[in-house]
Amino acid sequence: MWHDEVPNIPTRCSLDTIANRFGKLLIQLCYNTGLTICNGRLGNDRDGKFTFCSPNGRSLIDYMLASPNDYDKISNFGILNINEFSDHSPLVFEVGIKTVTEENLPKVSSFIKWEKDKVERI
C-alpha cells in the first residue's frame, strides 16, 4: 500500500503482553495491507483494554483495524465493560462520512462547439 504522505500514527499500548500465533498473523496482515490496530491507539482506549474475560484469564482478542489515513473519520472509539450476556467486551466507535448532495457536488460545465461543415456524411 502506497501513501502520498506518511500519516502520523500514535504509539499503540496494550494491557495484554502475550502474542500468540494468531496475534502474529494479525500483525502480519496489518503490515501487508497498511491497516493498523485501533485498540490502544485511538479514542478512550489509549491503554489497550482487555476485550475477553473467562475463568482462564483475560486477553485482547477483539480488534478494530483501519487505515491511518482514516483516523480522522473515527471518533469515540472505546471498549465497553463486560456484561452478563457475553465474555467479550463490545467495541464502540463512530464513523463520520461526508454526505454527497446536489448542493455540495462540484459544478461541471461543458460546452460543445458544433461545426456543421465538418459533419461526416455517409
DSSP file (Angstrom, degrees, kcal/mol; ACC not computed):
  #  RESIDUE AA STRUCTURE BP1 BP2  ACC     N-H-->O    O-->H-N    N-H-->O    O-->H-N    TCO  KAPPA ALPHA  PHI   PSI    X-CA   Y-CA   Z-CA
    1    1 A M              0   0    0      0, 0.0     2,-0.4     0, 0.0    33,-0.1   0.000 360.0 360.0 360.0 130.3    0.0    0.0    0.0
    2    2 A W        -     0   0    0      2,-0.0     2,-0.4     0, 0.0     3,-0.1  -0.895 360.0-166.4-112.9 137.7    1.5    3.3   -1.0
    3    3 A H        -     0   0    0     -2,-0.4     3,-0.1     1,-0.1     0, 0.0  -0.927  25.6-135.5-120.5 146.5    0.6    6.7    0.6
    4    4 A D  S    S+     0   0    0     -2,-0.4     2,-0.3     1,-0.2    -1,-0.1   0.853  96.3  15.2 -66.3 -34.1    1.4   10.1   -0.8
    5    5 A E  S    S-     0   0    0     -3,-0.1    -1,-0.2     0, 0.0     0, 0.0  -0.982  87.5-107.6-139.2 151.7    2.5   11.1    2.7
    6    6 A V        -     0   0    0     -2,-0.3     2,-0.0    -3,-0.1    -2,-0.0  -0.680  39.5-133.3 -80.3 120.1    3.3    9.1    5.8
    7    7 A P        -     0   0    0      0, 0.0     2,-0.9     0, 0.0    62,-0.1  -0.351  20.8-107.3 -72.3 155.3    0.5    9.6    8.3
    8    8 A N        -     0   0    0     60,-0.1    -2,-0.0    -2,-0.0     0, 0.0  -0.746  40.0-164.9 -82.3 107.3    1.3   10.4   12.0
    9    9 A I        -     0   0    0     -2,-0.9     3,-0.1     3,-0.0    -3,-0.0  -0.853  14.7-131.1-101.0 118.6    0.5    7.1   13.7
   10   10 A P        -     0   0    0      0, 0.0     2,-0.1     0, 0.0    32,-0.0  -0.324  33.8 -96.4 -63.7 149.4    0.1    7.2   17.5
   11   11 A T        -     0   0    0      1,-0.1     2,-0.4    30,-0.0     0, 0.0  -0.416  41.3-126.4 -64.4 140.7    2.1    4.6   19.5
   12   12 A R        -     0   0    0     -2,-0.1     2,-0.3    -3,-0.1    29,-0.2  -0.753  23.0-166.2 -95.7 137.5   -0.1    1.6   20.4
   13   13 A C        -     0   0    0     27,-2.0     2,-0.3    -2,-0.4     3,-0.1  -0.843   5.2-175.8-115.5 156.0   -0.4    0.4   24.0
   14   14 A S        -     0   0    0     -2,-0.3    34,-0.2     1,-0.1    35,-0.2  -0.958  29.1-154.2-154.0 134.3   -1.9   -2.9   25.3
   15   15 A L  S    S+     0   0    0     33,-2.5     2,-0.7    -2,-0.3    34,-0.1   0.714  86.8  81.0 -74.9 -21.3   -2.6   -4.4   28.7
   16   16 A D        +     0   0    0     32,-0.4    43,-0.1     1,-0.1    -1,-0.0  -0.783  56.7 177.9 -87.8 115.2   -2.2   -7.8   27.0
   17   17 A T        +     0   0    0     -2,-0.7     2,-0.5     2,-0.0    -1,-0.1   0.394  52.4  89.0-100.1   2.7    1.5   -8.5   26.7
   18   18 A I        -     0   0    0      5,-0.0     2,-0.5     0, 0.0    -2,-0.0  -0.888  53.4-169.1-107.2 128.4    1.2  -12.0   25.2
   19   19 A A        -     0   0    0     -2,-0.5     2,-0.1     4,-0.0    -2,-0.0  -0.964   8.8-170.1-115.4 117.8    1.1  -12.5   21.4
   20   20 A N     >  -     0   0    0     -2,-0.5     4,-2.2     1,-0.0     5,-0.2  -0.207  46.5 -79.8 -90.9-170.8    0.2  -16.0   20.2
   21   21 A R  H  > S+     0   0    0      1,-0.2     4,-2.0     2,-0.2     5,-0.1   0.880 131.3  51.1 -59.8 -40.1    0.3  -17.3   16.6
   22   22 A F  H  > S+     0   0    0      2,-0.2     4,-2.2     1,-0.2    -1,-0.2   0.875 108.6  51.8 -67.9 -36.5   -3.0  -15.6   15.7
   23   23 A G  H  > S+     0   0    0      2,-0.2     4,-2.2     1,-0.2    -1,-0.2   0.904 109.5  49.3 -64.1 -41.2   -1.7  -12.3   17.0
   24   24 A K  H  X S+     0   0    0     -4,-2.2     4,-1.9     1,-0.2    -2,-0.2   0.873 110.5  50.8 -66.8 -36.2    1.4  -12.6   15.0
   25   25 A L  H  X S+     0   0    0     -4,-2.0     4,-2.4     2,-0.2    -2,-0.2   0.876 108.9  52.0 -66.8 -37.1   -0.7  -13.4   11.9
   26   26 A L  H  X S+     0   0    0     -4,-2.2     4,-2.4     2,-0.2    -2,-0.2   0.919 109.1  49.3 -64.5 -43.2   -2.9  -10.3   12.6
   27   27 A I  H  X S+     0   0    0     -4,-2.2     4,-2.3     1,-0.2    -1,-0.2   0.887 111.0  50.2 -62.9 -38.4    0.2   -8.1   12.8
   28   28 A Q  H  X S+     0   0    0     -4,-1.9     4,-2.5     2,-0.2    -2,-0.2   0.898 108.6  52.4 -66.4 -39.7    1.5   -9.6    9.5
   29   29 A L  H  X S+     0   0    0     -4,-2.4     4,-1.9     2,-0.2     6,-0.3   0.921 110.2  48.6 -59.7 -44.6   -1.9   -8.9    7.9
   30   30 A C  H  X>S+     0   0    0     -4,-2.4     4,-2.0     1,-0.2     5,-0.7   0.924 111.4  49.6 -61.8 -44.3   -1.7   -5.3    9.1
   31   31 A Y  H  <5S+     0   0    0     -4,-2.3    -1,-0.2     1,-0.2    -2,-0.2   0.903 112.9  47.0 -61.0 -42.1    1.8   -5.0    7.7
   32   32 A N  H  <5S+     0   0    0     -4,-2.5    -1,-0.2     1,-0.2    -2,-0.2   0.797 121.5  34.9 -71.3 -29.4    0.8   -6.4    4.3
   33   33 A T  H  <5S-     0   0    0     -4,-1.9    -2,-0.2    -5,-0.2    -1,-0.2   0.575 103.3-117.8-104.6 -11.8   -2.3   -4.3    3.9
   34   34 A G  T  <5S+     0   0    0     -4,-2.0    -3,-0.2     1,-0.3     2,-0.1   0.541  70.1 134.2  82.7   6.1   -1.3   -1.0    5.5
   35   35 A L      < -     0   0    0     -5,-0.7     2,-0.3    -6,-0.3    -1,-0.3  -0.466  39.7-154.6 -82.6 161.4   -4.0   -1.3    8.2
   36   36 A T  E     -A   66   0A   0     30,-2.6    30,-2.2    -2,-0.1     2,-0.5  -0.929  22.8-105.2-132.5 159.6   -3.4   -0.7   11.8
   37   37 A I  E     -A   65   0A   0     -2,-0.3    28,-0.2    28,-0.2    26,-0.0  -0.741  23.3-163.5 -84.2 125.7   -4.9   -1.8   15.1
   38   38 A C    >>  +     0   0    0     26,-3.2     3,-2.1    -2,-0.5     4,-1.8   0.782  59.6 102.9 -81.0 -28.5   -7.0    0.9   16.6
   39   39 A N  T 34 S+     0   0    0     25,-0.5     7,-0.1     1,-0.3    -2,-0.1  -0.310  93.9  11.3 -56.2 134.0   -7.2   -0.7   20.1
   40   40 A G  T 34 S+     0   0    0      5,-0.8   -27,-2.0     2,-0.3    -1,-0.3   0.615 125.9  65.7  74.9  11.8   -4.8    1.0   22.4
   41   41 A R  T <4 S+     0   0    0     -3,-2.1     2,-0.3     1,-0.2    -2,-0.2   0.605  92.4  45.7-134.0 -32.4   -4.3    3.8   19.9
   42   42 A L  S >< S-     0   0    0     -4,-1.8     3,-1.7     3,-0.3    -2,-0.3  -0.791  97.0 -18.4-122.4 160.0   -7.5    5.8   19.4
   43   43 A G  T 3  S-     0   0    0     -2,-0.3     3,-0.2     1,-0.2    35,-0.2  -0.111 118.6 -16.4  57.5-135.7  -10.3    7.4   21.4
   44   44 A N  T 3  S+     0   0    0     33,-3.0    -1,-0.2     1,-0.2     3,-0.2   0.278 121.6  78.3 -89.6   9.7  -10.9    6.3   25.0
   45   45 A D    X   +     0   0    0     -3,-1.7    -5,-0.8    32,-0.3     3,-0.8  -0.358  46.7 136.8-113.7  52.1   -8.8    3.2   24.7
   46   46 A R  T 3  S+     0   0    0     -3,-0.2    -1,-0.2     1,-0.2   -33,-0.1   0.647  73.5  50.4 -73.1 -14.2   -5.3    4.6   25.0
   47   47 A D  T 3  S-     0   0    0     -3,-0.2    -1,-0.2   -35,-0.1    -2,-0.1   0.505 110.6-116.1-102.5  -3.8   -4.2    1.8   27.3
   48   48 A G    <   -     0   0    0     -3,-0.8   -33,-2.5   -34,-0.2   -32,-0.4   0.991  36.4-148.3  71.3  63.3   -5.4   -1.1   25.2
   49   49 A K        -     0   0    0    -35,-0.2     2,-0.1     1,-0.1   -33,-0.1  -0.159  20.5 -96.5 -63.3 155.0   -8.0   -2.7   27.5
   50   50 A F        -     0   0    0      1,-0.1    10,-0.3    10,-0.1    -1,-0.1  -0.435  30.2-169.2 -66.4 145.3   -8.8   -6.4   27.5
   51   51 A T        +     0   0    0      8,-1.8    38,-2.7     1,-0.2     2,-0.4   0.398  67.8  51.4-117.0  -1.1  -11.7   -7.4   25.4
   52   52 A F  E     +BC  59  88B   0      7,-2.0     7,-2.0    36,-0.2     2,-0.4  -1.000  57.2 179.0-140.3 136.0  -12.2  -11.0   26.6
   53   53 A C  E     +B   58   0B   0     34,-2.4     5,-0.2    -2,-0.4     7,-0.0  -0.985  12.2 151.8-140.8 128.0  -12.5  -12.4   30.1
   54   54 A S  E >   -B   57   0B   0      3,-2.4     3,-1.6    -2,-0.4    -2,-0.0  -0.863  61.6 -90.4-140.5 173.9  -13.0  -16.0   31.2
   55   55 A P  T 3  S+     0   0    0      0, 0.0     3,-0.1     0, 0.0    -2,-0.0   0.747 126.0  58.6 -60.0 -20.8  -12.2  -18.1   34.3
   56   56 A N  T 3  S-     0   0    0      1,-0.3     2,-0.3     0, 0.0    -3,-0.0   0.603 121.4 -83.3 -85.5 -11.2   -8.9  -18.9   32.5
   57   57 A G  E <   -B   54   0B   0     -3,-1.6    -3,-2.4     2,-0.0     2,-0.3  -0.878  45.2 -69.9 141.8-173.3   -7.8  -15.3   32.2
   58   58 A R  E     +B   53   0B   0     -2,-0.3     2,-0.3    -5,-0.2    -5,-0.2  -0.868  42.7 162.7-120.0 152.1   -8.1  -12.1   30.2
   59   59 A S  E     -B   52   0B   0     -7,-2.0    -7,-2.0    -2,-0.3    -8,-1.8  -0.977  41.5-112.1-158.1 169.0   -6.9  -11.1   26.8
   60   60 A L        +     0   0    0     -2,-0.3   -10,-0.1   -10,-0.3     3,-0.1  -0.901  54.5 138.9-108.6 101.4   -7.3   -8.6   24.0
   61   61 A I        +     0   0    0     -2,-0.7     2,-0.5     1,-0.1    -1,-0.1   0.414  46.9  79.9-126.2  -1.9   -8.7  -10.6   21.1
   62   62 A D        +     0   0    0     -3,-0.1     2,-0.3     2,-0.0    -1,-0.1  -0.951  63.0 177.1-111.8 122.4  -11.4   -8.3   19.6
   63   63 A Y        -     0   0    0     -2,-0.5     2,-0.5    -3,-0.1    28,-0.1  -0.837  31.0-146.3-127.1 156.1   -9.9   -5.6   17.3
   64   64 A M        -     0   0    0     -2,-0.3   -26,-3.2     2,-0.0   -25,-0.5  -0.997  22.4-161.8-117.6 127.6  -10.8   -2.8   15.0
   65   65 A L  E     +A   37   0A   0     -2,-0.5     2,-0.3   -28,-0.2   -28,-0.2  -0.871  18.3 157.9-109.0 141.8   -8.5   -2.3   12.0
   66   66 A A  E     -A   36   0A   0    -30,-2.2   -30,-2.6    -2,-0.4     5,-0.1  -0.988  44.1-100.3-155.4 158.7   -8.3    0.9   10.0
   67   67 A S    >   -     0   0    0     -2,-0.3     3,-2.2   -32,-0.2     4,-0.2  -0.649  32.0-128.1 -76.7 138.0   -6.0    2.8    7.7
   68   68 A P  G >  S+     0   0    0      0, 0.0     3,-1.3     0, 0.0     4,-0.3   0.786 109.2  66.8 -58.0 -25.8   -4.2    5.6    9.4
   69   69 A N  G 3  S+     0   0    0      1,-0.2     3,-0.2     2,-0.1   -61,-0.0   0.681 101.1  49.4 -67.1 -16.1   -5.4    7.9    6.7
   70   70 A D  G X> S+     0   0    0     -3,-2.2     3,-1.8     1,-0.1     4,-0.6   0.335  76.6 102.4-104.9   5.9   -8.9    7.3    8.0
   71   71 A Y  G X4 S+     0   0    0     -3,-1.3     3,-1.3     1,-0.3    -1,-0.1   0.860  77.0  60.1 -56.4 -36.1   -8.2    8.0   11.7
   72   72 A D  G 34 S+     0   0    0     -4,-0.3    -1,-0.3     1,-0.3    -2,-0.1   0.670 101.4  54.4 -69.4 -14.1   -9.8   11.5   11.4
   73   73 A K  G <4 S+     0   0    0     -3,-1.8    23,-3.1    22,-0.1     2,-0.5   0.580  95.5  80.5 -91.1 -12.0  -13.1    9.8   10.4
   74   74 A I  E <<  +D   95   0C   0     -3,-1.3     2,-0.3    -4,-0.6    21,-0.2  -0.838  57.9 167.3-101.0 127.5  -13.2    7.6   13.5
   75   75 A S  E     +D   94   0C   0     19,-2.6    19,-2.9    -2,-0.5   -33,-0.0  -0.932  53.0  21.6-135.4 161.7  -14.4    9.2   16.8
   76   76 A N  E    S+     0   0C   0     -2,-0.3     2,-0.3    17,-0.2    -1,-0.1   0.808  72.0 174.6  54.8  36.4  -15.5    8.0   20.2
   77   77 A F  E     +     0   0C   0     16,-0.1   -33,-3.0    -3,-0.1   -32,-0.3  -0.546  15.0 139.1 -71.8 135.5  -13.6    4.7   19.9
   78   78 A G  E     -D   92   0C   0     14,-2.4    14,-2.7    -2,-0.3     2,-0.5  -0.988  51.4-112.7-166.0 171.0  -13.8    2.7   23.1
   79   79 A I  E     -D   91   0C   0     -2,-0.3    12,-0.2    12,-0.2     2,-0.1  -0.974  32.2-144.6-115.6 122.1  -14.2   -0.7   24.8
   80   80 A L        -     0   0    0     10,-2.8     2,-0.1    -2,-0.5     3,-0.1  -0.364  30.8 -88.0 -80.7 165.4  -17.3   -1.2   26.9
   81   81 A N        -     0   0    0      8,-0.1    -1,-0.1     1,-0.1     2,-0.1  -0.385  46.1-100.4 -71.2 150.0  -17.4   -3.2   30.1
   82   82 A I        -     0   0    0      7,-0.1     2,-0.2     5,-0.1     7,-0.1  -0.465  46.3-167.5 -66.0 141.2  -18.1   -6.9   30.0
   83   83 A N    >   -     0   0    0      3,-0.4     3,-1.1     5,-0.4     5,-0.1  -0.661  37.4 -90.0-125.1-177.5  -21.7   -7.7   30.9
   84   84 A E  T 3  S+     0   0    0      1,-0.2     3,-0.1    -2,-0.2    -2,-0.1   0.581 115.4  65.1 -72.7  -9.0  -23.7  -10.8   31.7
   85   85 A F  T 3  S+     0   0    0      1,-0.2     2,-0.3     3,-0.1    -1,-0.2   0.642 111.9   9.3 -90.0 -15.2  -24.6  -11.6   28.1
   86   86 A S    <   -     0   0    0     -3,-1.1    -3,-0.4     2,-0.1    -1,-0.2  -0.992  55.7-131.6-158.6 157.2  -21.0  -12.3   26.8
   87   87 A D  S    S+     0   0    0     -2,-0.3   -34,-2.4    -5,-0.1     2,-0.4   0.322  90.2  82.9 -93.4   7.4  -17.5  -12.8   27.9
   88   88 A H  B    S-C   52   0B   0    -36,-0.2    -5,-0.4    -7,-0.1   -36,-0.2  -0.868  78.7-129.3-108.1 144.6  -16.4  -10.3   25.2
   89   89 A S        -     0   0    0    -38,-2.7    -7,-0.1    -2,-0.4     2,-0.1  -0.776  29.1-117.0 -89.4 133.6  -16.4   -6.6   25.6
   90   90 A P        -     0   0    0      0, 0.0   -10,-2.8     0, 0.0     2,-0.4  -0.448  19.4-138.0 -69.4 142.5  -18.2   -4.6   22.9
   91   91 A L  E     -D   79   0C   0    -12,-0.2     2,-0.4    -2,-0.1   -12,-0.2  -0.860  23.3-167.8 -95.5 134.3  -16.1   -2.2   20.8
   92   92 A V  E     +D   78   0C   0    -14,-2.7   -14,-2.4    -2,-0.4     2,-0.3  -0.950  17.5 143.5-126.2 146.9  -17.8    1.1   20.1
   93   93 A F  E     -     0   0C   0     -2,-0.4     2,-0.4   -16,-0.2   -17,-0.2  -0.972  35.4-127.9-168.0 163.6  -17.0    3.9   17.7
   94   94 A E  E     -D   75   0C   0    -19,-2.9   -19,-2.6    -2,-0.3     2,-0.5  -0.952  14.2-152.1-121.1 144.3  -18.5    6.4   15.3
   95   95 A V  E     -D   74   0C   0     -2,-0.4     2,-0.6   -21,-0.2   -21,-0.2  -0.972   8.2-153.1-118.0 123.0  -17.6    6.9   11.7
   96   96 A G        +     0   0    0    -23,-3.1     2,-0.3    -2,-0.5    -2,-0.0  -0.839  19.7 174.9 -96.9 124.4  -18.0   10.4   10.2
   97   97 A I        -     0   0    0     -2,-0.6     2,-0.6     0, 0.0    -2,-0.0  -0.924  32.3-116.4-126.5 153.7  -18.6   10.5    6.5
   98   98 A K        -     0   0    0     -2,-0.3     2,-0.4     1,-0.0    -2,-0.0  -0.784  28.1-137.4 -90.3 126.2  -19.4   13.3    4.2
   99   99 A T        -     0   0    0     -2,-0.6     2,-0.6     1,-0.0     5,-0.1  -0.690  13.1-135.7 -84.8 131.0  -22.8   13.0    2.5
  100  100 A V        +     0   0    0     -2,-0.4     2,-0.3     3,-0.1     5,-0.0  -0.770  33.8 164.9 -89.6 123.2  -22.9   13.9   -1.1
  101  101 A T     >  -     0   0    0     -2,-0.6     4,-0.6     1,-0.0     3,-0.4  -0.810  52.9-101.5-127.4 171.4  -25.8   16.0   -2.1
  102  102 A E  T >4 S+     0   0    0     -2,-0.3     3,-0.5     1,-0.2    -1,-0.0   0.839 120.1  58.8 -62.1 -31.3  -26.6   18.1   -5.2
  103  103 A E  T 34 S+     0   0    0      1,-0.2    -1,-0.2    -3,-0.0    -3,-0.1   0.854 111.3  38.2 -69.2 -34.2  -25.6   21.2   -3.2
  104  104 A N  T 34 S+     0   0    0     -3,-0.4    -1,-0.2    -5,-0.1    -2,-0.2   0.321  88.6 111.8-104.1  10.8  -22.0   20.1   -2.5
  105  105 A L  S << S-     0   0    0     -4,-0.6     2,-0.1    -3,-0.5     3,-0.0  -0.575  80.5-100.8 -73.7 144.0  -21.3   18.4   -5.8
  106  106 A P        -     0   0    0      0, 0.0     2,-0.5     0, 0.0    -1,-0.1  -0.405  37.2-112.7 -65.0 142.9  -18.7   20.2   -7.9
  107  107 A K        -     0   0    0     -2,-0.1     2,-0.5    -3,-0.0    -3,-0.0  -0.664  35.9-169.6 -79.3 123.5  -20.2   22.3  -10.6
  108  108 A V        -     0   0    0     -2,-0.5     2,-0.4     2,-0.0    -3,-0.0  -0.966   4.8-175.0-119.0 125.2  -19.3   20.9  -14.0
  109  109 A S        -     0   0    0     -2,-0.5     2,-0.4     2,-0.0    -2,-0.0  -0.943   1.1-171.8-117.4 140.2  -19.9   22.8  -17.2
  110  110 A S        -     0   0    0     -2,-0.4     2,-0.4     2,-0.0    -2,-0.0  -0.992   5.0-167.0-131.9 143.5  -19.4   21.5  -20.6
  111  111 A F        -     0   0    0     -2,-0.4     2,-0.6     2,-0.0    -2,-0.0  -0.991   4.1-163.3-130.8 123.8  -19.5   23.4  -23.9
  112  112 A I        -     0   0    0     -2,-0.4     2,-0.7     2,-0.0    -2,-0.0  -0.930   8.6-151.2-110.1 123.1  -19.6   21.6  -27.2
  113  113 A K        -     0   0    0     -2,-0.6     2,-0.6     2,-0.0    -2,-0.0  -0.833  14.1-157.1 -93.6 117.6  -18.8   23.6  -30.3
  114  114 A W        -     0   0    0     -2,-0.7     2,-0.7     5,-0.0     5,-0.0  -0.839   7.2-165.1-100.5 123.1  -20.7   22.1  -33.2
  115  115 A E    >   -     0   0    0     -2,-0.6     3,-1.5     1,-0.2    -2,-0.0  -0.912   3.4-163.9-109.9 108.9  -19.3   22.7  -36.7
  116  116 A K  G >  S+     0   0    0     -2,-0.7     3,-1.2     1,-0.3    -1,-0.2   0.820  85.8  59.1 -61.8 -34.3  -21.9   21.8  -39.3
  117  117 A D  G 3  S+     0   0    0      1,-0.3    -1,-0.3     3,-0.0    -2,-0.0   0.588 100.7  57.4 -75.5  -8.3  -19.5   21.8  -42.2
  118  118 A K  G <  S+     0   0    0     -3,-1.5     2,-0.3     2,-0.1    -1,-0.3   0.145  74.6 129.1-105.7  18.8  -17.4   19.0  -40.5
  119  119 A V    <   -     0   0    0     -3,-1.2     2,-0.3     1,-0.1    -3,-0.0  -0.576  64.7-118.1 -74.4 132.3  -20.2   16.5  -40.2
  120  120 A E        -     0   0    0     -2,-0.3     2,-0.4     2,-0.0    -1,-0.1  -0.548  27.9-148.2 -72.9 130.6  -19.3   13.1  -41.5
  121  121 A R              0   0    0     -2,-0.3    -1,-0.0     1,-0.1     0, 0.0  -0.836 360.0 360.0-103.8 138.6  -21.6   12.2  -44.4
  122  122 A I              0   0    0     -2,-0.4    -1,-0.1     0, 0.0    -2,-0.0   0.411 360.0 360.0 -97.4 360.0  -22.5    8.6  -45.1
